[in-house]
Amino acid sequence: MKLYSIGVGPGNKEDVTVRAARILGESPVVFVPVKKPGEKSFAYEIAREYINEEAEIVELCFPMNYDMEELNRNWKENAVIVREKLEETETGAFIVIGDVTMYSTYMYIDDAIKAEGVEVELVPGITSYSKVASLLGLPLAKWEEGLAIVPASRDSDFDLDEIFEKFQNIVVMKPSHNPDNIVKNLKKHNLEDKFSLIYKAGTEEQKVYTKIEEIENKIPYLSTMLVKKK
């Protein structure tokens, strides 16, 4: 049994890699993570045209909370679902937005999947921050500049202050989790005009925010921020 965990990129279907498209076209079953049954999946919308028309689509629900007992139980249950389906099909694909190794839903259940005796191969995808940098026409880093990639933790005490102080280039992932902390530190370090935030990079719904007042009250989900001091 083998599972391909595939990153399908940040949003534009043309950013799906050739390898990912080939595997999706060959897979008899595709696992799609959702928050609740029947909910629209952004990853599926990106990958849909590459998926084998005869493939079975299996939704796997992942609750959005921090109850570790419930989460561990859910991850094990989903791993069993994957293993039982792969016993029928031998191979399958699990799709996630962006890159599979960067804050992806799949990595929550990687250990549980392997514990079920399933062979796993990770198929990389274009990250949101690579897409954002290319859309802005900016390097993530050059020469010997430092680059920090950090999540905007829901914990208000997460130390963005130190990150903003030390690094010339900062990528803030999941900025919708704590916009107040981000805005506070942008102002503290006089970086109000040194950031760009893009929502749904590369899609028809893409929006670019470069003014501090645009993000003071709320940052939309599926956004990525790039801060460059120079």
C-alpha positions, 0 to 999 in steps of 0.5 A, a space after each residue: 500500500 502506498 500513499 502519495 501526499 501531494 502539495 497542490 500549490 497555493 491556489 492557481 491550478 497552473 502552479 500544480 507541478 507536472 509530477 503532482 498532476 501525473 500522480 493525481 491522474 493515475 490515483 484510484 482514490 484521492 483523500 481530501 481534508 475538510 473541516 466538516 462533511 460536505 464542506 468545500 475544499 480549496 485543495 480540491 478546487 485547485 487539483 480537480 481538473 488533474 484528478 482521474 475522472 474515475 477516482 473515488 473522492 474520500 473526505 477526511 474531517 479534521 476538527 479545528 480545535 486544540 483538544 489534543 485528546 480529540 485530535 489524536 483520536 481523530 488522526 488515528 481514525 482518519 489513518 484507519 480510513 486511509 489504510 482500509 481504502 488503500 487495501 482495496 486500491 493499493 495506491 492513493 493520493 492525499 492533497 493539501 494546499 501549498 507544500 506538504 511539508 509546510 504547516 500542512 494538514 497531512 503532517 498531523 496524521 503522517 505518523 498514524 498513517 505509517 503506523 498502519 503499515 502504509 508506505 508514504 511518499 511526499 510530493 512537494 508543491 509550491 509554497 504560498 510564500 514563494 508565490 507571494 514573492 514572485 507575484 511581488 517581484 521580490 527576492 525572499 532573501 539575497 546575498 547573506 541576508 537572513 530569512 525567518 518563516 514563522 506562524 502567527 501564533 494564536 498565543 498573543 505572547 508569541 515573540 514576533 518582537 525578536 523575529 522582527 528585530 533580528 531578521 531582514 526578511 520575514 515570512 508570516 504564515 497564518 497571519 489571520 490567527 493573530 493580526 493584533 500582534 502582527 500590527 503591534 510589532 510592525 508599528 514597534 519596528 517602524 515597518 508599517 510600509 515594509 510589508 505586503 500581504 496577499 490573500 489567495 495568491 495567484 487566484 482570481 480572488 487575490 487581494 494585496 494589502 500594503 497599508 497598515 490600516 487595511 489589516 488592523 481589524 482583520 486579516 483574511 484566512 489563506 493569506 501570507 505576509 512578506 516583510 522586507 526591511 530593505 
